[in-house]
């Protein structure tokens, strides 16, 4: 399953010289989209689309882009239900049809998609070129190219013509995940190197570059998502904003291709069968199972802080850290030494059916619907601190170092099965269900406060202890 191990990401997250500040979180259950009317195109044959994406839900048809020209005529970019990627230009027959052989099933990582179209090119395969993470895709299950000089529906408009990002006008297959640096250059045929570059120290890593100086053409656009009150703001200079549908200010995110934040991992869900949403930051557990879900970051060093906002809850909610993935439908967090769980009744569990010594009921605060609980994980000193509403339980002090005032003493990370811990969540009852929203520094909800860590990363409700950091790749590169 995809995961990010601290200690393995420094080269991937070193300073790039260009930082993407924001992305937009698309939750397919909300039917979100961005739409603008397509007007006079610079060209009917030539244009380039670029998207940086981080997938949320997998295994479903999801549109990144569609130009609904008229009737069923359209140009589109979409993921299929088998997680392949399709580019299609259709006006009764397929002018372009490119469907990849490979699949895209990594919800932990950002990827670049560039579609370059120029139907006037003499070489057929150059009339539509697809780049993934800076490299041209050449292996297709279906491969159809336009005739020379053909006018295409990607660049056609009519009275009902619209450019739609994150959806398709003709059905409800909305995108789920994060989008950043969305660009259309009308009349320009541009390679992936106009939108990103390979890292000089790690030449397999493709990273964004500043695109503000590109020529966007008559109908081009650039969405940087930096205005939370106007997520459809067009920064191309054309002042052609998109209309937002079912997107709110809280859908602006700081999870970007230059600073990737932790989320829950939907691929580690075989035994629990939880439901994920909001960019894999919101979870509803399965009332019939009581297993555990892990996150996309596995931590082997450093000091880390995160918060969890509890929704529908019970006294048997189990939230904390795991050192191994689940192996059964009843493998709840804190069972058989697989992690440490702060339970809804204030207990801490580690080895099964009873609380840890010194952490029975009343040692920590109970939590219920609407509460925000806090975690500070000190892997240097093998300590876990748990708290609620800005107060650390058991008179805890995360800055106490080796003294571990009020902390849960955990097995040293080097002695765990995989040499790492990961934030995790479960319940412990086959009739209970927990709803919770994870805040690793990129919350899916609005905080009443907005507190960053010492590096300036993260958006938390409560003060981050000195020396502890949000779970993002820039921090992992420095402290992991």
Order of alpha helices (4+ residues) and beta strands (2+ residues): beta-alpha-beta-beta-beta-beta-beta-beta-beta-beta-beta-beta-beta-beta-beta-beta-beta-beta-beta-beta-beta-beta-beta-beta-beta-beta-beta-beta-beta-beta-beta-beta-beta-beta-alpha
